[in-house]
Amino acid sequence: MLIKIFGAAVQGIEATLITMEVNCTKGIKFMLVGLPDASVKESHERIVSALQINGYKFPRQQIIINMSPADIRKEGTAYDLPLAIGILAASESIMPDKLDEYLIMGELSLDGSILPIKGVLPIAIKAREAGFKGIILPQKNAREAAVVDSLDVYGVDNIRDVIEFLNDRTELEKTIVDTRAEFHSAQHLFEFDFSDVKGQENVKRALEVAAAGGHNLIMIGPPGAGKSMMAKRMPSILPPFTLYEALETTKIHSVAGKIGTETSLMAQRPFRSPHHTISDVALVGGGTYPQPGEISLAHNGVLFLDELPEFSRSVLEVMRQPLEDRKIAISRSRFTVEYPASFMLISSMNPCPCGYYNHPEKECVCPGGAVQKYLNKISGPLLDRIDIHIEIVPVPFDKISDKAPAEASKLIRERVIRAREIQNERFRDVDNIHCNAQMTPKMLTKYAAPDDNGLQLLKTAMDRFNLSARAYDRILKVSRTIADLDNSEKILSKHLAEAINYRNLDRETWASKK
């Protein structure tokens, strides 16, 4: 008997419908075709054990299974459950009436229990697009799939539950999640808050400007000055997710298997902080079977690179293109996968190998030229792509011991949201541009043109600090954001002066003392 059962394969952050044709005839062979990988071929042993332990016999017939379309590689263990159900239906142990109404996915344990899988959200979205009535999948993935409306989601713990349901002997309980209510209730719950940070008002201001315009930022300062502490609080002042952003970000984390069993839709912007020993493939994504890297997991959020000069040169250089294009394409001989990578880069570094260059109290012990050599570990083109450079010094004791509460993240976030609303209105008719950091050179002429006084100030700064053309664009973008925070339609000289002050590492005199 020939049976068709449906699953899905995830490529990038999108899913493709997979039709599994199962035919049982006279004979003893088991053949699985359609470009399955080793883990899919091994499903035979898991299926045999799961059926036997739950009181079902694996049919003693010739079984031919074709996974279509045959030119797409089928990877992973998520096809165990649909293959097992297809085999039982083809051998007439299950009624086939409901098989065309449901998309079925899940990994089988040897005792028949169903284990969680990756990429459930894009699979559920594909099931709705393909017109299926519902989806049957592991219980631990049910809340994630329930984000998709107009789709019946059934979470199951054992293959026996699926068989009984398809044979009309029992009913499965639908998983229903009030996505909007959960999403909005969790948007303001942050572990870290800027009210914990004493002093550092100039750095907080720079982080506020960065959040308001989506700008990349680097902090330069000695150990213990609070660089990591403030970076971890960055998500608490970023604008809340829109539902579209939350859905897109959740899809990426779903594909990477980073979604918790109690999570439905991500409500807070991601904060990723990889160690400096990370490889370039782990950062940008890839591998034999491409997976999203850290820059894609930070999409719509923050990528924090602590101790930036300690990252290998190749790792830092592969980021240059994604920082501009806000996406990463991973090419293989048979296919190309594209992952979104629109993130804010927040980085930190010591000013020199010993860490105390420009320290107000401790003396730098590095030899001559060491500061410039340390800074040269970061290429000029990469530094040019970082809009804001801010120096940070240790907080004095009287500030640390001050019991007066610092400004809370909530208040800073309100100013950031107001500035973003101005930008949303400005770029309302422009596709793929949502904040000042994403403006093109042509848009700078239209929205960030300084007046005559500002132009003269900018010319003086360019000549004195020998700034590049890209640094010129960055200054205009940052000054536009500062003007938005000031609720000013025009860019004034004071806005430009503050933006110029955020280009510390461009100054030839910065490392001249050593």
Secondary structure by P-SEA (a helix, b strand, c coil): cbbbbbbccccccbbbbbbbbbbbcccbbbbbccccccccccaaaaaaaaaaaacccccccbbbbbccccccccccccaaaaaaaaaaaaaccccccccccbbbbbbbccccbbbbbcaaaaaaaaaaaaccccccccccccccccccccbbbbbbccaaaaaaaaaccbbbbbbbbaaaaaaaaacccccccccccccaaaaaaaaaaaaaccccbbbbbcccccaaaaaaacccccccccaaaaaaaaaaaaaacccccccccccbbbbbbbccccccccccccccccccccccccccbbbbbcccccccaaaaaaacccccccbbbbbcccbbbbbbbbbbbbbbbcccccccccccccccccccaaaaaaaacccaaaaaaccbbbbbbcccccccccccccccaaaaaaaaaaaaaaaaaaacccccccccccccaaaaaccccccaaaaaaaaaaaaaacccaaaaaaaaaaaaaaaaaaccccccaaaaaaaaaacccccccccccc
